Amino acid sequence: MLRPRKKYTVRDLQLLKGKRCLTHIHVKSPEEATAAE
């Protein structure tokens, strides 16, 4: 099942950390990069 692409917010990334494996994320700000680590 394919999901539509979703732009994750910093809050989304923080909530998903350790729960879901995200393999490819495009970030545009240092805050997004920090949240995605």
PDB file with one MODEL, atoms N, CA, C and O in Angstrom:
MODEL        1
ATOM      1  N   MET A   1       0.841  -1.183   0.000  1.00  0.00           N
ATOM      2  CA  MET A   1       0.000   0.000   0.000  1.00  0.00           C
ATOM      3  C   MET A   1       0.881   1.240   0.000  1.00  0.00           C
ATOM      4  O   MET A   1       1.722   1.407   0.884  1.00  0.00           O
ATOM      5  N   LEU A   2       0.697   2.091  -0.965  1.00  0.00           N
ATOM      6  CA  LEU A   2       1.481   3.312  -1.046  1.00  0.00           C
ATOM      7  C   LEU A   2       0.765   4.443  -0.332  1.00  0.00           C
ATOM      8  O   LEU A   2      -0.446   4.620  -0.465  1.00  0.00           O
ATOM      9  N   ARG A   3       1.520   5.187   0.411  1.00  0.00           N
ATOM     10  CA  ARG A   3       0.957   6.352   1.091  1.00  0.00           C
ATOM     11  C   ARG A   3       1.321   7.604   0.316  1.00  0.00           C
ATOM     12  O   ARG A   3       2.389   7.672  -0.292  1.00  0.00           O
ATOM     13  N   PRO A   4       0.448   8.587   0.334  1.00  0.00           N
ATOM     14  CA  PRO A   4       0.829   9.855  -0.302  1.00  0.00           C
ATOM     15  C   PRO A   4       1.994  10.471   0.460  1.00  0.00           C
ATOM     16  O   PRO A   4       2.107  10.303   1.674  1.00  0.00           O
ATOM     17  N   ARG A   5       2.841  11.170  -0.242  1.00  0.00           N
ATOM     18  CA  ARG A   5       3.989  11.799   0.417  1.00  0.00           C
ATOM     19  C   ARG A   5       3.517  12.851   1.396  1.00  0.00           C
ATOM     20  O   ARG A   5       2.603  13.624   1.109  1.00  0.00           O
ATOM     21  N   LYS A   6       4.145  12.869   2.543  1.00  0.00           N
ATOM     22  CA  LYS A   6       3.766  13.821   3.578  1.00  0.00           C
ATOM     23  C   LYS A   6       4.996  14.600   3.993  1.00  0.00           C
ATOM     24  O   LYS A   6       6.061  14.023   4.210  1.00  0.00           O
ATOM     25  N   LYS A   7       4.853  15.888   4.102  1.00  0.00           N
ATOM     26  CA  LYS A   7       5.938  16.725   4.605  1.00  0.00           C
ATOM     27  C   LYS A   7       5.885  16.670   6.119  1.00  0.00           C
ATOM     28  O   LYS A   7       4.963  17.200   6.740  1.00  0.00           O
ATOM     29  N   TYR A   8       6.882  16.021   6.711  1.00  0.00           N
ATOM     30  CA  TYR A   8       6.919  15.903   8.160  1.00  0.00           C
ATOM     31  C   TYR A   8       7.360  17.210   8.789  1.00  0.00           C
ATOM     32  O   TYR A   8       8.308  17.842   8.322  1.00  0.00           O
ATOM     33  N   THR A   9       6.681  17.611   9.839  1.00  0.00           N
ATOM     34  CA  THR A   9       7.083  18.793  10.594  1.00  0.00           C
ATOM     35  C   THR A   9       8.110  18.372  11.631  1.00  0.00           C
ATOM     36  O   THR A   9       8.302  17.179  11.870  1.00  0.00           O
ATOM     37  N   VAL A  10       8.772  19.348  12.251  1.00  0.00           N
ATOM     38  CA  VAL A  10       9.734  19.047  13.310  1.00  0.00           C
ATOM     39  C   VAL A  10       9.032  18.247  14.405  1.00  0.00           C
ATOM     40  O   VAL A  10       9.594  17.287  14.931  1.00  0.00           O
ATOM     41  N   ARG A  11       7.821  18.635  14.742  1.00  0.00           N
ATOM     42  CA  ARG A  11       7.054  17.926  15.786  1.00  0.00           C
ATOM     43  C   ARG A  11       6.785  16.481  15.364  1.00  0.00           C
ATOM     44  O   ARG A  11       6.920  15.567  16.177  1.00  0.00           O
ATOM     45  N   ASP A  12       6.408  16.267  14.108  1.00  0.00           N
ATOM     46  CA  ASP A  12       6.169  14.908  13.614  1.00  0.00           C
ATOM     47  C   ASP A  12       7.422  14.054  13.751  1.00  0.00           C
ATOM     48  O   ASP A  12       7.354  12.908  14.196  1.00  0.00           O
ATOM     49  N   LEU A  13       8.569  14.616  13.366  1.00  0.00           N
ATOM     50  CA  LEU A  13       9.821  13.868  13.441  1.00  0.00           C
ATOM     51  C   LEU A  13      10.161  13.508  14.879  1.00  0.00           C
ATOM     52  O   LEU A  13      10.619  12.398  15.151  1.00  0.00           O
ATOM     53  N   GLN A  14       9.940  14.436  15.798  1.00  0.00           N
ATOM     54  CA  GLN A  14      10.225  14.167  17.203  1.00  0.00           C
ATOM     55  C   GLN A  14       9.317  13.059  17.736  1.00  0.00           C
ATOM     56  O   GLN A  14       9.768  12.211  18.506  1.00  0.00           O
ATOM     57  N   LEU A  15       8.056  13.057  17.340  1.00  0.00           N
ATOM     58  CA  LEU A  15       7.126  12.031  17.808  1.00  0.00           C
ATOM     59  C   LEU A  15       7.428  10.660  17.199  1.00  0.00           C
ATOM     60  O   LEU A  15       7.204   9.636  17.845  1.00  0.00           O
ATOM     61  N   LEU A  16       7.934  10.631  15.959  1.00  0.00           N
ATOM     62  CA  LEU A  16       8.211   9.367  15.280  1.00  0.00           C
ATOM     63  C   LEU A  16       9.561   8.774  15.661  1.00  0.00           C
ATOM     64  O   LEU A  16       9.828   7.608  15.367  1.00  0.00           O
ATOM     65  N   LYS A  17      10.409   9.556  16.307  1.00  0.00           N
ATOM     66  CA  LYS A  17      11.761   9.110  16.631  1.00  0.00           C
ATOM     67  C   LYS A  17      11.715   7.824  17.458  1.00  0.00           C
ATOM     68  O   LYS A  17      11.097   7.781  18.521  1.00  0.00           O
ATOM     69  N   GLY A  18      12.369   6.793  16.962  1.00  0.00           N
ATOM     70  CA  GLY A  18      12.414   5.516  17.647  1.00  0.00           C
ATOM     71  C   GLY A  18      11.195   4.632  17.409  1.00  0.00           C
ATOM     72  O   GLY A  18      11.181   3.482  17.848  1.00  0.00           O
ATOM     73  N   LYS A  19      10.178   5.136  16.729  1.00  0.00           N
ATOM     74  CA  LYS A  19       8.963   4.358  16.489  1.00  0.00           C
ATOM     75  C   LYS A  19       8.869   3.880  15.046  1.00  0.00           C
ATOM     76  O   LYS A  19       8.373   2.783  14.787  1.00  0.00           O
ATOM     77  N   ARG A  20       9.335   4.682  14.116  1.00  0.00           N
ATOM     78  CA  ARG A  20       9.242   4.357  12.702  1.00  0.00           C
ATOM     79  C   ARG A  20      10.592   4.606  12.051  1.00  0.00           C
ATOM     80  O   ARG A  20      11.290   5.566  12.377  1.00  0.00           O
ATOM     81  N   CYS A  21      10.947   3.723  11.125  1.00  0.00           N
ATOM     82  CA  CYS A  21      12.202   3.876  10.404  1.00  0.00           C
ATOM     83  C   CYS A  21      11.944   4.717   9.152  1.00  0.00           C
ATOM     84  O   CYS A  21      11.288   4.267   8.213  1.00  0.00           O
ATOM     85  N   LEU A  22      12.464   5.927   9.156  1.00  0.00           N
ATOM     86  CA  LEU A  22      12.344   6.804   7.992  1.00  0.00           C
ATOM     87  C   LEU A  22      13.666   6.732   7.239  1.00  0.00           C
ATOM     88  O   LEU A  22      14.714   7.077   7.785  1.00  0.00           O
ATOM     89  N   THR A  23      13.620   6.285   5.994  1.00  0.00           N
ATOM     90  CA  THR A  23      14.858   6.027   5.272  1.00  0.00           C
ATOM     91  C   THR A  23      15.361   7.201   4.453  1.00  0.00           C
ATOM     92  O   THR A  23      16.551   7.270   4.144  1.00  0.00           O
ATOM     93  N   HIS A  24      14.482   8.122   4.096  1.00  0.00           N
ATOM     94  CA  HIS A  24      14.914   9.230   3.245  1.00  0.00           C
ATOM     95  C   HIS A  24      14.108  10.468   3.617  1.00  0.00           C
ATOM     96  O   HIS A  24      12.890  10.504   3.443  1.00  0.00           O
ATOM     97  N   ILE A  25      14.788  11.464   4.122  1.00  0.00           N
ATOM     98  CA  ILE A  25      14.111  12.684   4.560  1.00  0.00           C
ATOM     99  C   ILE A  25      14.831  13.884   3.966  1.00  0.00           C
ATOM    100  O   ILE A  25      16.054  13.985   4.057  1.00  0.00           O
ATOM    101  N   HIS A  26      14.083  14.788   3.364  1.00  0.00           N
ATOM    102  CA  HIS A  26      14.641  16.051   2.884  1.00  0.00           C
ATOM    103  C   HIS A  26      14.402  17.109   3.945  1.00  0.00           C
ATOM    104  O   HIS A  26      13.275  17.296   4.404  1.00  0.00           O
ATOM    105  N   VAL A  27      15.462  17.798   4.331  1.00  0.00           N
ATOM    106  CA  VAL A  27      15.320  18.856   5.328  1.00  0.00           C
ATOM    107  C   VAL A  27      15.799  20.169   4.735  1.00  0.00           C
ATOM    108  O   VAL A  27      16.680  20.192   3.876  1.00  0.00           O
ATOM    109  N   LYS A  28      15.211  21.260   5.202  1.00  0.00           N
ATOM    110  CA  LYS A  28      15.569  22.575   4.685  1.00  0.00           C
ATOM    111  C   LYS A  28      16.090  23.505   5.759  1.00  0.00           C
ATOM    112  O   LYS A  28      16.492  24.630   5.462  1.00  0.00           O
ATOM    113  N   SER A  29      16.089  23.053   7.005  1.00  0.00           N
ATOM    114  CA  SER A  29      16.561  23.923   8.076  1.00  0.00           C
ATOM    115  C   SER A  29      17.349  23.104   9.092  1.00  0.00           C
ATOM    116  O   SER A  29      17.167  21.890   9.183  1.00  0.00           O
ATOM    117  N   PRO A  30      18.222  23.756   9.857  1.00  0.00           N
ATOM    118  CA  PRO A  30      18.976  23.047  10.900  1.00  0.00           C
ATOM    119  C   PRO A  30      18.062  22.410  11.946  1.00  0.00           C
ATOM    120  O   PRO A  30      18.392  21.359  12.495  1.00  0.00           O
ATOM    121  N   GLU A  31      16.914  23.037  12.227  1.00  0.00           N
ATOM    122  CA  GLU A  31      15.988  22.478  13.208  1.00  0.00           C
ATOM    123  C   GLU A  31      15.407  21.150  12.713  1.00  0.00           C
ATOM    124  O   GLU A  31      15.268  20.201  13.484  1.00  0.00           O
ATOM    125  N   GLU A  32      15.072  21.094  11.430  1.00  0.00           N
ATOM    126  CA  GLU A  32      14.553  19.852  10.864  1.00  0.00           C
ATOM    127  C   GLU A  32      15.630  18.772  10.884  1.00  0.00           C
ATOM    128  O   GLU A  32      15.335  17.613  11.178  1.00  0.00           O
ATOM    129  N   ALA A  33      16.857  19.133  10.579  1.00  0.00           N
ATOM    130  CA  ALA A  33      17.946  18.161  10.577  1.00  0.00           C
ATOM    131  C   ALA A  33      18.191  17.609  11.971  1.00  0.00           C
ATOM    132  O   ALA A  33      18.419  16.410  12.132  1.00  0.00           O
ATOM    133  N   THR A  34      18.147  18.466  12.975  1.00  0.00           N
ATOM    134  CA  THR A  34      18.347  18.022  14.353  1.00  0.00           C
ATOM    135  C   THR A  34      17.226  17.082  14.773  1.00  0.00           C
ATOM    136  O   THR A  34      17.481  16.064  15.417  1.00  0.00           O
ATOM    137  N   ALA A  35      16.002  17.406  14.419  1.00  0.00           N
ATOM    138  CA  ALA A  35      14.864  16.563  14.784  1.00  0.00           C
ATOM    139  C   ALA A  35      14.926  15.211  14.076  1.00  0.00           C
ATOM    140  O   ALA A  35      14.443  14.211  14.606  1.00  0.00           O
ATOM    141  N   ALA A  36      15.515  15.177  12.889  1.00  0.00           N
ATOM    142  CA  ALA A  36      15.559  13.943  12.110  1.00  0.00           C
ATOM    143  C   ALA A  36      16.684  13.006  12.526  1.00  0.00           C
ATOM    144  O   ALA A  36      16.678  11.839  12.135  1.00  0.00           O
ATOM    145  N   GLU A  37      17.638  13.475  13.297  1.00  0.00           N
ATOM    146  CA  GLU A  37      18.768  12.618  13.697  1.00  0.00           C
ATOM    147  C   GLU A  37      18.328  11.465  14.557  1.00  0.00           C
ATOM    148  O   GLU A  37      19.156  10.656  14.975  1.00  0.00           O
TER     149      GLU A  37
ENDMDL
END
